[in-house]
Amino acid sequence: MTILSFLRDNAPWLAAGVLLTLLSSFGQTYFISLFAGEIREAFQISHGEWGAIYAVGTTVSAIAMIWAGALTDRFRVRVLGAAVLVLLAVSCLFMAINPVWWLLPFVIFCLRFTGQGMASLTAVVAMSRWFIATRGKALSVANLGFAIGQALLPIIFVGLLAIYDWRLLWVGAAGIALCGVPLLFVLLRSERTPQSMAKSNQSLGMRSMHWTRNQTVRHPLYWFMVPALLGPGAFNTAFFFHQVHFAEIKQMTHVELVAMLPFYTVISIAAMVVAGWALDKIGTARLIVWYQLPMVAAFVTFAYAQTYGAMLLGFFFLALTTGGNSTLPNAFWAEFFGTRHLGAIKAMAAAVMVLGSAIGPGVTGLGIDLGVGIETQYLFVAAYFVFATVMMAVGVAKYRSELI
């Protein structure tokens, strides 16, 4: 099947995935952090306090994901996805009208749970379950929504911040999220499994089993993967969370920094497409153990970068892992643990990643307040990704023989 025929034959389902991942942007760190300066000024809070608030809200959302994520095994995407988008719109309005700092943790919880959490999870579980032989392609296409959002929304909203009040822009975000509800119903009005699933409704995992969530958590491979699950969520999030501060350290304007994001997005899309094609041809087990090594190069580069070109090089390496992270981990759970209980299993993995996105900004924000420069912190981040890669390599090498 050529890529054009694949897109044509499966356009409604793929478009629904793109829509959900795109609209999840309003609960993603790179979008929320665009307003970090305005939020800290409005509520008179420091970097560390803002990081702690963000960490609390995100941690609670990670806990909630453990249970709520299993809903993707019970409800159709057009029903669950529409409900999630309505709640995401309400969360955006909550940010717009919130008058006091002590409600910020709950605001962050709502945005992270509905946006980064459930909207993203609903999309990737649908792609992993609906597609088997072409799972890599489907995940790559659906995850274009993440890339499109990250490329366009920062530039658009930073530009609008110069004209409009930041609270009004959150009202606009709520309106956009609501517009996605009828569109999702149109795309999935005849929701069914694509032809690629006609031969087999479900894909088996290791030992030719459909693993439950409890069985997965008790398997050692899950724990070998935990550092790799935490890493991108923690430190990619931390990087974008402190983008305003990072631009100041590098003596750049915020606009100059976000102007590099389209380059980052183009590279991440290319990496995502290549990773999707490669996992269909080569298999997840051979690829996943290496995909976080570019993060080592990225954070070392960011630590020492002094020029515009060096910053672009850092974004290049960051994008390589970002692209791979959009497809490889999602395919990993389906390939190693099966698809019957994929929503519940993926919810556990997503909870770890969301927890990482709470830890990263909190730890780095505290470090800034304590006088540990962000550039110094990034050298420790690079070392962490070396550790995560070693853990993945050991775990996958030990248990890949159980794939039958």
N, C-alpha and C positions, 0 to 999 in steps of 0.2 A: 504494500500500500504506500503510494507516494504521499508526501506531506500535504500536498494540495487536496488530494482525494480524502485524506484523513480529516483535514479541517472542514471540508465540505460536508462529509457524511455525519460529522459529529458536532457541527457548529453550535446548535443550541446549548448542549451540555457544556462545551468548552467555554462559550460566552458567559454562561452562568457562573462558572468558576472564576473567570476573569473579573466579572462584576463584583463578586463577593470579596476577592482579594484586593481589588482596587478600593472598595469602600471601607475595608478594614483599616485603611490608612488613617482614618480619624481616631483610631485607638492605638496607633503605632507611635513609638517613641520619637521617630524623626519628625512627625507632625506635631505632637504635643510640645516637643522641645523648641519648636519655632517661637513659641510664646513664653519661653522660660524667663526672659528679661522682664516682660510685662507682668507676668504672674508674680515674680519675686518682688517687683516694685509695688504692685497693687496690694500685696499682703504683707510687705515688709519682712521678708524671710531671706536667709542666707543661702549660699550654694549647698551647704551641708543640710540645712533644714528642708530645703526643696528636695534634695536627694532622699532624705529620710521619709518625707511624705510620699514621694513617688514609690519608694521601696515598700512601704506599708500597704499602700493601695494595690500595688502589683502583686505582692506576696499573697494577699487575701484572694485576689483574682486567680492566682495559680492554684490555691487550695480549692476554690469553687470549681475550677475546670476539671478536677479529678472526677467529680460526680456529673457535672453538667455535660461534659464531653461525651458521655455514654448516650446522650440523647440522639447523637448522630447515627446510632445503631437502631433507633426505634422510629424516627420520623423522617418523612420525605424532605428532600432539600428545599423544595418550594415552600413548605410549611415552616420548617425550622429556620431556614435562611431569612424568610420574610419577618418572622418574629424577632430574630436577632437584629435585623436592620432597623426595625421600629425602636427597639431598645437602645440601639446605638444613637439614633437621632435624639432620643430623650436624654441620653448621656451628654451629647454635645450641647443641648439646651441647658442642662444642669451646669456645665462649665460656664456658659454665658451669663447665667443669672446668679451664680453662687456669690454671696456677699461676705463670707467670713472664711478665715484661713483654716479653721478646724474642720470644715467640711471638705477640704481639698483631698484628704485620703479617700473619702467615699466617692468623690468625683473621679479621681484617678482609677479607683476600683471599677467603676461603671464603664469608663472608657476602655480600660485594658481588657476587662472581661468580655465585653460585647465586640470590641474591635479586634485587637490582636488575638484574643482568645477564640471566641465562638465563630466569628465570621471567617477567620482564617481556617480554623479546624473543619468547619462544615465544607469548605471548598476542597481542601486537600484530601479529606476522607472520601468525599464523593468521587474525586478523580481516581483515587487508589482503588476504590471498590468497583466503579463503573468500567474501568479499563484494566486489562491484564497484559495482553501481548504488547500493547502500546502504552503502558502505564507511564513510562518515562516521557514520551511525547506529550501525553495529556497533562502531566504535572508541569512540564515546562510551559505549555501554553497557558494553563490556568494561572500560573504564578507570574505571568506577564503583568497582571494587575498590580502586584507589589511593585514591580519595576516602574510601571507607568506612574503610579502614585508617587514614588520616591523621586522620580525625575521631574515631574511637573508641579506637584503641589507645593514643595518648598519655595520654588521660584515665584509661583503665583501668589502665595499667601504672604511671603516676605515683602513682595511688591505692594500688596494690598494693605499691609500693616502701615505703610507710609501714608496711607490715605484714610483708612477707616480704623475705628476703635477695635481692639482685639476681641472684645466680647461680641461685637456684631459679626465678626468673621466666624465665630463658633455657631451663631445662628444660621449662617449660610451653610456651614458644614452639615448641620442638622437637616436642612432642606434638601441637600444633595443626597444624604443617606436615605431619606424618605422616598425620593424619586426612584431609588433602586428597587423598592418593593413591587410596584406594578410591573416593572421591567423583568424582574425575576419570575413573576407569574407567567408573563408572556413567553419567556424563553423555555420554561419548564411546564407549559400547559399540557404536554404529553410526556411527562417525565417517565423514563424507562431506561433500562440498561442498553448501551450501545451494542452494535453487532459484535464487537470484540469480546463481549461476555457471553455470547450465545452458546458457545461450546461448553462453558463451565461457569456456573453462577458464582463460584467462590474459589479463591486460590489458597492452597494449603501452605503451611509453613514448615519449619524444621520437623523432622521425624514424621512427615506427612500428617501433621496435626493442625487443627484449628485451636490455637492457644487462647485461653481466657486471660483476662487482665491479671488475675491472681497468679496464674501459672507463669506469666511473663515476668512479673516482678520478682518471683522466686528463682528465675533462671539467672545464672551468673552473667550471661551476656548482657542483660539489661544494665547491670551495675558497671560493667566495663564501658558501656556507652554513656553513662551519666556525665562524666567530665566533658565529653564532646557535646552533649546536649546543653549543658550549662554555658559553655564557652561563648558561642556566637550570641546567644541571648544576653549574656552578661556584658560583654565587652564591645560588641557592635552597638548595642543599646547605649552603653556608657559613652561611646565616642559621639554618637549623635545627640545624646542628652546634654552633653557639655559643649556642643558645637559653638555656642556663642562665646564661652570662656576660651575654648581652644583657638578660635579666630583671633581673640585678643592677644593670647600668648604668642601666636605666630605673626602678630602685627598686621593682620588682615581685617578687612571689614567683613561683617556677616554675609553681605551680598556676594562678596568675592568668593567666600567659601562655598555657599550654596550654588554658585555658578559652576562649580566643578561637578555637581551631582549628575547632570546629564551624561557626562563622560563616564562616571561611575555606573550609571544605569545601563548605558550601552554595553559596557564590558560585562556587567552582571547578567544581562540578557543573553549575550553571546555565550558566557560560561554556563548559564542555565540550559540553553538549547543543546550545547555540546554534551553536557552532563546527562541530559535526558536521552539523547541519541546513544551515548556510550553505554548507559546502564541497560538499555534495551538490547544492545549488541554484546556487551561484555559481562554484564551482571553487576549487581550492587556490591557484592562482597569484595570484588577486586578494586573497586573505585573508592569506596567510602573511607577507607583507612588513610587516604592521602589528602583528602579535600580540605583539611584545615591548616595544612602547612603554609599556604599563602598568607594566612593571618599572622604568622610569625614575622614574615617579611614586611607585612603592612604596618604592624605596630612598631617595629624597629625603625622603619622609614619615617613614620609620623613622629617618633621621638626625636629624630635628628634633623628632620626636614627644615630647611631655611628658605627655600625658593619655591616658586609656583610649580616648576617642573617636578621637584621632589615630592610636593604634595600630591600631584597627579599620579606619580608612581605609587605612592601609598594607597590612593584610591583604586588604582589598577589591581593591586594585590588583594585589597579588601573585597573588591568586586568578584574576584575569582572564587573565593569561598562563599560569598553571598549567593552567587549563582548556583553553585553546587548544593548549598544548604537548602535551596528551594525545592530540590528534587530528590537528592540522594537519601536523606533521613526518612522522608515520607515513604519512599519505595522500600527502604530497609525494613520497616515494621511489617509491611505487607508481605515481603519476600521471606522473612525469617519467622514470622509468627502467624501468617495467614490473614484472611480478610473477614472471617465471620464476625469476629469481635474487634474489628479494627478501630472502630470509633472509641471504644473504651481504652484500648491499648494506646492509641494515639493521644488520647486525652491525658494519660499518665506522662507520656513523653512531652506533650505540650505544656503540662503543668511544670515540669522540670525546666523547660526553656523559659517559661514566663517567670518562674522563680529566679532564674538567672538574670532576667531583665530587671528584676527588683534588686538583686544583690549588686549588680554592676554599677548603676548610678549611685546607689547608697554608699558603697565602699569608696568609689572615686570621689564623690562629693565630700565625704568625711576626710579623705586624704587631702583634698584641696584646702579645706578649713584648717587642717593640722599642719599645713605648710609643705606637704609632699607634692611637688610639682606634677602636673598631668603628664609631662614628657617622661619623667622618671617612672611614673606608674606604668606607662606603656611598655617599658622594658620588662617589667614583671609580667605584664599581660602576654607578651611574646613567649616568655618561658612557660606560662600556663598552657599555651597551645601546643608546645612541644610535648608536655606531659599528656595532654588529651589525645594526641596522635599516637603516642606509644600505647596508651591504654586501649584504644580502638584496635590497633594492629594486633595486640596480644589476644584480645577477646575474639575478634573475627577469625583469626588464624586457628584458634582453639576449637571453635564451634561451627565453622562453615561446613565441615564434613557431615553435619547433621541435616544439611539440605539434601533431600533425596529427589 
